[in-house]
Amino acid sequence: MAGGWARDGAVQDQIDSTVEAAVERARAGLPKGSSRRDCEECGEAIPEARRQAIPGVRMCVACQSEQDTKANRSAGYNRRGSKDSQLR
C-alpha cells in the first residue's frame, strides 16, 4: 500500500531499480578478455591459480586489494537522496 501521491508498488519499484543499478555497476567492474601473466601495476607475476579463478584478471592480489580499498573510500554515498540517507 502506497501513501500520499505514490502509486501502489512504487517503493518496491525503487528498491528493484537500486538493486539493478548495483548489479550493473558490479558487472561493469568485472575483468574482461584474457588474463595477464604479469600485473599491469607492479609487473609481478600473477599466479596461475588466480588467472584460472578470475578470467581476465589484470592485477596481482596486492595491487587489486589496494585499488579496491581506494574505490571503497567513496562508497556509501547515496546519490538517490532517499529519506534514510537524509536522516543520518
Summary of the structure (lengths in Angstrom):
residues: 88
radius of gyration: 19.3
end to end distance: 25.7
largest distance: 59.4
contacts: 168
relative contact order: 0.10
helix: 48%
strand: 2%
